[in-house]
Amino acid sequence: MWTGALLRRATLTLRGRASYARRRCAGLRRSQHPSGITLKISAQFSFWAAVVFAAVCGAYALYGLSTLDADVSGQQRSDTVGFALFWLFLAAVGVAMAIVSRLILRGRIGKSGE
């Protein structure tokens, strides 16, 4: 008996919260927080964050590749190489983001029609 009452109470609580969120955010743009604060990251910060991200991921990938031993099994070697290649891929994503941020800083991307 008490589980039914508890379930009804939880359902009503969730419905009330959802309707409150809909009422509160009804007039807001999709990218605006209910408090009115929007997050803006500068291209300079984005560039340096991408450079640091690429450096950390690349260093970890090189560390993973450099710790390969000759006497490990084939399965363990392939797992280690796959793990290192994943971190190398993340480093490549960081380099690509740094390049895009640098192009934004130089004015080659964005603000062309404004």
N, C-alpha and C positions, 0 to 999 in steps of 0.2 A: 504494500500500500504506500509506504513512504517513498519508494522509488518513483512511482508515478507522479507524486506531488513534486518531488525534487526535479524530475525531468521537465514538468510543466513550468516550474519556476526558472530553470536554466534556459528553456526556450524563450520565455517571455523576456528574460534579461537580455539575451542575445538579440532578439527582435528590437527591443528598446534601444540598444546600443547602435544597431545598424541604422535605425530610423534617425537617431540623433546625429550620426555621422553624415547621413544624406542631407538632413536639414542644415547642418553647419556648413557643409561644402557645396551647397546648391549654387551659390553665385560666384564661386571661385574658378579661375582658370585651372587647367589641368596641371600646370607646372608650379602653381602657387600653393604654399603651405597655409593651413588655416590661420597661423599666427601672422601671416603677411610677409614672412621672411623668405626670400629666394636665395638659393646658393649660386654664386657666380665664382668660377675659378678662372684666374687670369691665364693667358697663354704662356706667360713667363713661368708661373708656378707649374703649369701642366708640363712644360718642357723639362724643367729640372726634376720634377717627380718621375717623369718617364725615363730620364737619364739614370736616376738612382735605381729605379725598378729594373731597368735593363742591366745595369752593372751588377746588382745583387743576384739576379737570376742567372746571368752569364757566369759569374764567379762560382755559383753553386753547381752549375752544369759542368764547368771545367773541373771542379773539385770531384764531382762524381765520376767523370771520365778518367781522371788521373789516379783514382784509387782502385782501378781494375787490377786484379792480380792475375798472374798467368796460371796459377794452380786452382782456380775456381771452376766449378762445373759450367757446362754450356747454358743450362737454364738460368743459373744465377748471373752469368755474364750478360745474357740477353735482357734479363730484368734490369740490371744496372745500367746498361746502355739505353734501354727504353726510358728509364727514369731520368737519365741525364739529357736525353733528347727532348723530353717534355719540358725540362727547365730551359733548354736552349730555345725551344719554341716560344716560351714565355719571354725570354730575352729579346727575341725577334719582334714580338708584339710591342715590347717597350721601346725598341729602336724605331719601329714604324710610328708609334705615337709621338716620339720625340721629333721625328722628321715632320709629321703633320703639324705639330705645335710650332716648330721653327718656321715652317712655311706661313703659318698664320701670323707669327710675329713679324715676318718680313713683308706681309701684305699681299702675298701671292694667292692666298685662299681667304675667302670671306670678305664681307663689306664691299663687294664690287658693285652691287646695285643700290646701295644705301646712300 
